Amino acid sequence: MNEEIATKIILSNAQHERLATYGCPSTSAVRRSAETISDRENIRPAFWHDADRILHSQAYARYIDKTQVFYLFENDHITHRVLHVQLVSKIGRLIARCLRLNEDLVEAIATGHDLGHVPYGHDGEKVLSRICADAGIGTFCHNAQSVRFLMELEKNGKGLNLTLQVLDGILCHNGEELSQQYKPRPSKTWGQFMEEYRRCQQEPGYDRKIMAMTLEGCVMRISDIIAYIGRDIEDAITLGVLKREELPPQVTSVLGDSNPQIVNTLVLDLIEHSYGKAELSFSEPVFEALKRLSEFSKERIYRCPQVHTETEKINRMFEELFKFYVNHVKSGSNKSVVFADFLRNMQPEYLQTTTPERVAVDFIAGMTDRFFNKQYHDLFFPCSYGVRLNSSPAT
């Protein structure tokens, strides 16, 4: 390597020198396997490199047609998963920049944090979790499934060899668990991470009990909440689910009544009360308003009866597809779509160590809403024979 290139790499990787003392430098990155070009010699810092790998993964490409909150609406102006991920990344990097944390690490975690979301969003996740329990294979949570895609399923089962800090941030990102303070749990080892990963797939709700090992992971976790809480309100107003004047006064008087105001208030408050500290925190008034807004959203948006009238049909679709794929994996039918679209090029170890039930879950979890619907239609709806069986002109 010539001297000029070596200097550029040193300068590129020297960004950690500008971090606060509680930030995570890229030179602290830990991988399970050695890289062909080591992180210290690569022009891309480790976490930047991880973000690139996630961005070019097949799982990331599928974000484009995955539900955020509202499904079965023919409206192109509401949030889908791919936009939510971009919003989380932008908010997280802004917070990290102001607190002098590692923006590359925040971006990598944000980019991969929702890869494990299934068709029909959190409602689909609940169904798939129940199916897992009924099948005796544990539970399902999208946090762990995101890690599973990146660590065990991408590249035909070889995984992407991402860093511990990124995978840990993704596993611990739970944006449904609201707290006034977020404090990292440093010095986590691969062994501890793998145990948390295992328990997230076996124990319902365990993902709510764990916290990221880095402050950057904590930033991503709260950025997830900041990104969706106001945006979901805007989508609900767009779709006629609620009206802006219905927002609680005790919320709007503190946070504002629009997504830009809510995001701005939350970000500024978090930065003000976290600067120079090894943990993140909100002020008491802002946190109480945020908690009230979260409760309001659960009642008026996420549990709204009018947007769940098709739930039983969706449940049945998940159950029937799951049974179909399990039976085909057990039969070894290589003509099945689960083989053609998923298992054909997977590493032999995957089939040897994965039950047919978990194979079916992995396949379904990776589907976009559109592919899921098409699969159900193709497999369970009768196909037309056209005008006639004989394609030759009638005589």
Secondary structure, DSSP 8 states (H G I E B T S, - for coil): --HHHHHHHHHHHGGGGGS-TTS--GGG---SS--SS-TTTSSS-HHHHHHHHHHTSHHHHGGGG-BSS--S---TTS-BHHHHHHHHHHHHHHHHHHTT--HHHHHHHHHHTTTT--TTHHHHHHHHHHHHHHHTS----HHHHHHHIIIIIHHHHT-----HHHHHHHHT--TT---SEE----S--HHHHHHHHHHHTTSTTGGGS---SSHHHHHHHHHHHHHHHHHHHHHHHHTTS--GGGS-HHHHHHH-SSHHHHHHHHHHHHHHHHTTSSSEE--HHHHHHHHHHHHHHIIIIIT-GGG-TTHHHHHHHHHHHHHHHHHHHHHT-TTSHHIIIIITTS-HHHHHHS-HHHHHHHHHHT--HHHHHHHHHHHHS-----S-SS-S---
